[in-house]
Amino acid sequence: MQNSIASKGKGILAMDESNATCGKRLESIGLENTEANRQAYRQLLVTTPGLGDYISGAILFEETLYQSTTDGRTMVDCLNANGIIPGIKVDKGLVPLTGSNNESWCQGLDGLASRTAAYYKQGARFAKWRTVVSIPNGPSELAVTEAAWGLARYASICQDNGLAPIVEPEILLDGDHGIDRTLEVASKVWSKVFYFLAENNVLFEGILLKPSMVTPGAECKERATPEQVAQYTLNMLKRRVPPAVPGIMFLSGGQSEVEATLNLNAMNQSPNPWHVSFSYARALQNSVLKTWKGQPENVEAAQRALLVRAKANSLAQLGKYSA
Ligand code: 13P
């Protein structure tokens, strides 16, 4: 499964926004956060003709895994018909980590074995668990340990139930720190994540990673070029991630659409030990939403906008993108 997702020129469409986050996206184009609007939007995404040429997997929120299109096909069937493997977000979101420096931890381990078994029956073949680490708030030893341990338990439970786990400790972009500080924190986080993955007997060949790129903080005045981002990120990953892991699928984390594509392209200018690709939400969907605006007559144009970004990132996976 993880090997089919990590195939040449392909990446993941992250469309697993929780209902609350999806509501924020809909609000940005003046739509109410109703189930019907979420359905219309997700239907637009999964029925985009030819999307499977660039996208190998799509991560769904639970609502979408069990949802049908307005003409009665399941969203899962639409994805499969497009040659796209359905995945599922299985974490239950972030809550305050008491005893820390205003940091968070990720909930969702209770009942995860039975939920993942049910998601598999419903057609999901891979899973995602996103936890976050904040640089301005620490990160404290406690927050990093909690994040890494949670990811490792989740990955083990998924593998036991037939889902390939995506391991995602997102290092948030917020802050005015420089790129060297991000490198230091990312190195620390990934060393703990792999320590606990090994302690929990997770099969490395059966996971995918979803890291943040190593960049300066969003408010840092000194910006980095795509070549610098690629060099920092790959150095960090080569020091921390075994080559047994088949795929590295980056999140976009608030980068602009073109920035995320250029950075990925720079990482694929020379061979890597893994398939280095994308698992973007915002960097694939921003122009889709703006083009759609909730109007049925804009659906085709919005689907074309999705294909433009998907194709650009597919080329970036091959190291062949130019802006
Ligand atoms: P962004 O690409 O918008 O950061 O989202 C990816 C994702 O799925 C975060 O979990």
Boltz pocket constraint, residues with backbone or C-beta under 6 A from the ligand:
constraints:
  - pocket:
      binder: B
      contacts: [[A, 14], [A, 130], [A, 168], [A, 250], [A, 251], [A, 252], [A, 253], [A, 254], [A, 279], [A, 280], [A, 281], [A, 282], [A, 283]]
      max_distance: 6.0
